[in-house]
Amino acid sequence: MIAEETISQLATDLRGRLIEPHHAEYDASRRVHNGMIHKHPAGIAYCADVADVITCVNYAREHHLLVAVRGGGHSAAGMGLCDDGLVIDLSQLNGVYVDPDTRTVRVEGGCTLGQLDHVAHAFGAVVPSGIISTTGVGGITLGGGLGYFTRQCGLSIDNLLEANVVLANGRLVKASAEENADLFWALRGGGGNFGIVTSFLFRSHPISTVYAGPMLWELSDAPALMRWYQDFIKTAADDVNGFLAFLTVPPGPPFPEHLHMKKMVGIVWNYTGPPDWADATFAPIRQAFPPALDLVGPLPVPVLQSMFDGLVPPGYQYYWKADFVNELSDEAIDIHLRFAEMLPTPLSTMHLYPINGAAARVAPDATAWAYRHATWSMVILGSDPDPANNDKLISWAKEYWQALHPYSAGGAYSNFMMDEGTDRVQATYGSHYPRLVAIKTKYDPQNLFRVNQNIVPSSEG
């Protein structure tokens, strides 16, 4: 570990604050969203501006420090922390700026989805992102960025126009289709391997109010419902999105008391088409499978985007397993139902996020995202406030994933992965992996940025 007096030298060169182990705030500062993650960095630098980011990168490189980059701190695997190294925290870089003429949105690297939605909504606009408002824009975008608007507007990376990036050598560069195009390609899905993005420029979409919310059914309806859902989502118009989930109904409003703590299957819908057509759009499912609970209705976008924040509070224990999925075979559906009946805790769940529609029409080699052909991104999440239940969460998630993996498309959405090793990273990037290695070798030959789903530079670098 670097001597404490050595890293203290960094503090004199920062506008922001450097938190070290002797500071009273250290334990609070080293926490991330996933309470399963416990790491002890030598220092946590709260960068006040881009100059601070450059200073931190140069210091870490010159002193051979391990570097972790933290935006929202939501990384499933806790990649925003490291032991004995330097955490470069971007949370103070949280500005959002909308150009009213071009409708583009510039977002600083430490901004959360909630901060982005708050500003964009004031202009009647949305930038496609995730489903939890406390998630960082940076991490979710660099991994791809799927959520409620994927079928309508594509992934976050499909709406990214440019990025300002601090490279491993300390240079600040712009990455776009015109400048550093290879870096721009890699940033769109390749994670934090290539540098620290201090700002993003996004295309926005004129969406302010949606017809959205959950429908819930008895678990016994799941097999027939999933077969219907598969056929529906593969042919639905782009203006309809809906992710399927297994869940335990929370014991409180807006859920009726007779459903409290009941294991159920649900679909969370988001319709962005003409309001007059909303009821007709959902009439087929309401007639074929009358829901036990139907909360679908008009919602402002920020309400939808934060609807489930309370189900994933900071500091809880989270264990994730994931895969891309093409088909829901009868065998896979049977496995889903078996593990849904065994949800180990009230907050444990499984989600199937559609990634077809607009996202699937982007050329397969246009970005580093390698699974344009898949229908869903699946995530299995074991969750509980009590660390004593960790073994139960982990074993359920692993067994569920192992049973389903033979029916998967191969790799997984990197933002849904734990620290699973090089083979899984290569599976996630598929045929794009060699190109990513070449770009990594060009921009970060010494692998300074390696606390991530790491793409290892070639030995020739």
Order of alpha helices (4+ residues) and beta strands (2+ residues): alpha-beta-alpha-beta-alpha-beta-beta-beta-beta-alpha-alpha-alpha-beta-beta-alpha-beta-beta-alpha-beta-beta-alpha-beta-beta-alpha-beta-alpha-beta-beta-alpha-alpha-alpha
